Amino acid sequence: MTQTLPPEGRVAAQRPGGGLIPRPRLMGIVNITPDSFSDGGQFLETDAAIAHARRLIAEGADVLDIGGESTRPGAAPVGEAEEIARVVPVIEAIRGESEVPISVDTMKPAVARAAVMAGATMWNDVTALRFATDSFATAAELGCEVVLMHMQGEPRTMQAAPLYDDVVAEVADFLAKSADVAIAAGVRRENLWLDPGVGFGKTVDHSLTLLRHLERIVALGFPVLVGVSRKSSIARIAGDKSREHQRLGGSLAAALAAARAGAAMLRVHDVAETRQALAVDAAISSPTGGGEPRSGGGGTRPSAVLEDKAS
């Protein structure tokens, strides 16, 4: 039977000495694209993408995010049929051998429909279901979990000149209204996730401000997904010329900050390293053994903390 995420989004790791420590779920990234910013072309072939997905599962990924169209700044759009041809065989293969939850990273309703039919249980949409007129209705019909992300503009032009009066307030307002529209369209409230869209139509300062005040997004009452892994803002903050695969340190720092602020899931390239960092950080923050786990981030959903089987 295919797994779905627990109601509040977090899982739990073993605390030294006994007890459980909630941590965000880890969403492992599978880019089946020739031009994604970090690993474009590495997993474009179906067999390579399947092998990568298996590695992420072995490293402890709680969910896979499988995408067939790059959303990096300046990325060219991909046709619907091509995107389906990229993602569906990988989803089918993984679903045939694993119960790990699968997310499809797409803005197109037809791609989301094909992915769910193949075994996906989540639709991760960088446009917050605003790309097509039937996106909200399709999400309601599919009944899957949905990630609503904030993005100013669209991928090809979003980094040209992002501008906000109050980035936190504006992002929070957009996400709250998007959730309201989705619910009004028939998407179940318990299926919704929010993503502030770090780096999507935002300067480095905008992204840093959102991370500093992430608790205001969490306070909206929905589980929050955060993705900062390997982004160019890390190199700009550090003042170095690091390439994507050299940004692990900054990725982990951002992941830990998001986890402390209440993020329920982290979208990452480096699953094993992020999982290790979270475990050590949680153990340091909760040095006493035993007892009940702390309440995790993720809004108002009822608690359903699970033991981390990958511990």
C-alpha positions in Angstrom: 0.0 0.0 0.0 1.3 3.4 -0.9 2.3 5.6 2.0 1.0 9.1 2.6 2.6 11.7 4.8 1.5 11.8 8.5 -1.0 14.6 9.3 1.5 17.1 10.7 4.2 16.4 8.2 7.1 15.6 10.5 8.6 12.3 11.5 10.7 11.4 14.5 14.3 10.3 15.0 15.6 8.4 18.0 16.8 10.6 20.9 20.0 9.3 22.5 18.9 7.7 25.8 15.4 7.1 24.5 12.4 9.0 23.2 11.7 10.6 19.9 12.7 13.9 18.4 10.5 15.3 15.7 12.3 16.4 12.5 11.1 17.7 9.2 10.5 15.2 6.4 13.1 15.1 3.7 12.0 15.4 0.1 14.7 14.0 -2.2 15.0 15.8 -5.5 14.9 13.8 -8.8 15.4 16.2 -11.8 14.8 14.5 -15.1 15.9 17.5 -17.1 18.7 18.6 -19.3 18.9 22.1 -17.7 18.1 22.1 -13.9 20.5 24.4 -12.1 22.3 21.8 -10.0 22.1 18.5 -11.8 20.7 19.2 -15.2 21.4 16.3 -17.6 22.7 13.9 -15.0 19.4 12.0 -14.7 17.7 12.7 -18.0 17.8 9.1 -19.0 15.1 7.0 -17.3 17.5 4.4 -15.9 19.7 7.0 -14.4 16.8 8.8 -12.8 15.5 5.5 -11.3 18.9 4.7 -10.0 19.1 8.2 -8.4 15.7 7.8 -6.8 16.7 4.5 -5.3 19.9 6.1 -3.9 17.8 8.8 -2.2 15.4 6.3 -0.7 18.4 4.3 0.6 19.8 7.5 2.2 16.5 8.0 4.1 14.3 10.2 1.8 10.8 10.4 3.2 9.4 11.5 -0.1 10.7 11.9 -3.7 10.0 15.0 -5.8 10.2 14.0 -9.4 10.2 16.7 -12.1 10.6 16.8 -15.8 10.8 20.6 -16.4 13.4 22.9 -14.9 12.2 26.0 -13.1 15.6 27.6 -12.7 15.9 31.3 -13.7 15.8 31.6 -17.4 14.6 28.0 -18.0 12.9 27.3 -21.3 9.4 25.7 -21.1 8.9 22.0 -21.8 6.0 20.6 -23.8 3.3 18.7 -21.9 3.9 15.4 -23.7 7.6 15.5 -23.3 7.3 16.2 -19.5 4.9 13.3 -19.1 7.3 11.0 -21.0 10.1 12.0 -18.7 8.4 11.6 -15.3 5.8 8.8 -15.7 8.2 5.9 -16.4 10.3 6.8 -13.3 7.2 7.2 -11.1 5.9 3.8 -12.3 9.2 2.1 -11.7 9.6 3.5 -8.2 6.0 2.8 -7.3 6.4 -0.8 -8.4 9.2 -1.4 -5.9 8.7 1.1 -3.1 5.9 2.6 -1.0 7.8 5.9 -0.5 5.5 8.9 -1.1 6.1 10.4 -4.5 5.6 14.1 -5.5 5.4 15.4 -9.0 7.0 18.8 -9.5 5.0 20.3 -12.3 2.8 23.3 -13.1 0.7 21.5 -15.7 -2.6 19.8 -14.7 -2.3 17.1 -17.4 1.2 16.2 -16.1 -0.1 16.0 -12.5 -3.0 13.8 -13.6 -0.7 11.4 -15.4 1.7 11.3 -12.5 -1.0 10.6 -10.0 -2.4 7.8 -12.2 1.2 6.4 -12.3 1.4 6.4 -8.4 2.3 9.9 -7.3 0.5 11.2 -4.1 1.5 14.8 -4.1 1.5 17.7 -6.6 4.3 20.3 -6.0 3.4 23.4 -8.1 5.7 26.4 -8.2 2.8 28.5 -9.5 0.4 27.6 -6.6 -2.1 26.1 -9.1 -2.3 29.4 -11.1 -0.6 28.2 -14.3 -3.8 26.9 -15.9 -7.4 27.7 -15.5 -8.3 24.1 -14.6 -5.4 23.6 -12.1 -7.6 24.1 -8.9 -10.3 21.8 -10.2 -7.8 19.2 -11.2 -6.2 19.2 -7.8 -9.6 18.8 -6.2 -10.5 15.9 -8.5 -7.2 14.1 -8.0 -7.5 14.3 -4.2 -3.7 14.3 -3.8 -1.6 16.5 -1.5 -0.7 19.8 -3.0 2.2 22.2 -2.4 1.3 25.8 -3.1 4.5 27.8 -3.7 5.0 31.6 -4.0 6.8 32.9 -7.0 6.9 36.5 -8.2 6.7 36.4 -12.0 7.6 33.2 -13.9 10.8 31.1 -14.2 12.2 32.8 -17.3 12.0 36.4 -15.9 11.5 36.0 -12.1 15.0 37.1 -11.2 15.0 40.2 -13.5 14.0 42.7 -10.8 12.0 41.2 -7.9 10.4 44.0 -5.8 8.4 43.9 -2.5 7.3 46.5 0.0 7.2 43.8 2.8 8.3 40.4 1.4 7.1 38.4 4.4 3.7 40.0 4.6 3.2 39.8 0.8 4.3 36.1 0.6 2.2 35.2 3.6 -0.8 37.0 2.2 -0.4 35.3 -1.2 -0.1 31.8 0.3 -3.1 32.3 2.6 -5.3 33.5 -0.2 -4.1 30.7 -2.5 -5.0 28.2 0.2 -8.5 29.8 0.5 -9.0 29.5 -3.2 -7.9 25.9 -3.3 -10.2 25.0 -0.5 -13.1 26.8 -2.1 -12.4 24.8 -5.3 -12.7 21.5 -3.4 -9.1 20.7 -2.3 -9.2 19.3 1.2 -7.5 21.6 3.7 -5.6 18.6 5.2 -4.0 18.1 1.7 -2.4 21.5 1.5 1.2 22.5 2.0 2.8 26.0 1.7 6.2 26.9 0.3 7.5 30.5 0.6 9.5 30.0 -2.6 13.0 30.9 -1.5 14.9 32.2 -4.6 11.8 32.3 -6.8 11.4 35.9 -7.8 13.4 37.1 -4.8 16.7 38.7 -4.2 19.2 37.2 -1.7 17.9 39.7 0.9 14.3 38.8 0.3 15.1 35.1 0.7 17.1 35.7 3.9 14.2 37.8 5.3 11.8 35.0 4.6 14.0 32.5 6.4 14.5 34.8 9.4 10.7 35.1 9.7 9.6 31.7 8.5 7.5 31.2 11.7 5.1 33.7 10.2 4.4 31.4 7.3 4.2 28.4 9.7 1.6 30.4 11.7 -0.8 30.3 8.8 -1.7 26.8 10.0 -0.5 24.6 7.2 2.6 22.4 6.9 5.5 24.3 5.3 7.9 23.0 2.7 11.2 24.9 2.3 13.8 24.4 -0.5 17.2 26.2 -0.3 19.4 23.3 -1.3 22.4 24.2 -3.4 20.9 27.5 -4.6 23.1 30.3 -5.9 22.1 32.6 -3.0 24.4 30.4 -0.8 27.4 31.4 -2.9 26.4 35.0 -2.8 25.9 35.0 0.9 29.3 33.3 1.5 31.0 35.6 -1.0 32.6 32.7 -2.9 32.5 31.2 -6.3 31.3 27.7 -5.3 29.5 25.6 -7.8 26.2 23.9 -7.0 27.7 20.7 -5.7 30.1 22.7 -3.4 27.2 24.4 -1.5 26.5 21.6 1.0 27.6 23.7 4.0 25.3 26.5 3.2 22.5 24.1 2.3 22.7 22.5 5.7 22.8 25.8 7.6 19.6 26.9 5.8 18.0 23.5 6.5 18.7 23.7 10.2 17.3 27.2 10.4 14.2 26.2 8.6 13.7 23.2 10.8 14.1 25.3 14.0 11.5 27.7 12.6 9.0 24.9 12.2 9.3 23.7 8.6 7.6 20.3 8.2 9.5 19.3 5.1 12.8 20.2 3.4 13.4 19.7 -0.3 17.1 18.7 -0.6 19.6 17.2 -3.0 21.8 15.7 -0.2 19.5 13.5 1.8 21.9 11.6 4.0 23.9 14.7 5.0 20.8 16.7 5.8 19.3 13.9 7.8 22.6 13.6 9.8 22.7 17.3 10.5 19.1 17.4 11.6 19.7 14.4 14.0 22.7 16.0 15.6 21.1 19.4 15.9 17.9 17.9 17.4 20.0 15.9 19.9 21.9 19.0 21.0 18.6 21.0 21.4 17.1 18.2 23.4 19.9 16.8 25.5 17.7 15.0 28.1 16.7 11.5 27.1 13.2 10.0 27.2 9.9 11.9 27.6 7.4 12.9 25.0 8.5 14.4 21.7 8.4 18.1 21.1 5.5 19.3 19.0 6.7 19.6 15.4 6.0 22.3 12.9 3.3 22.0 10.4 0.3 24.0 11.5 -2.8 22.7 13.2 -3.0 19.1 11.9 -3.4 16.5 14.6 -0.2 14.9 15.9 0.9 11.6 14.3 4.6 11.3 14.9 6.2 8.2 13.4 9.4 6.4 14.2 12.0 7.1 11.6 12.7 3.6 10.1 15.9 4.8 8.5 17.5 5.5 11.9 
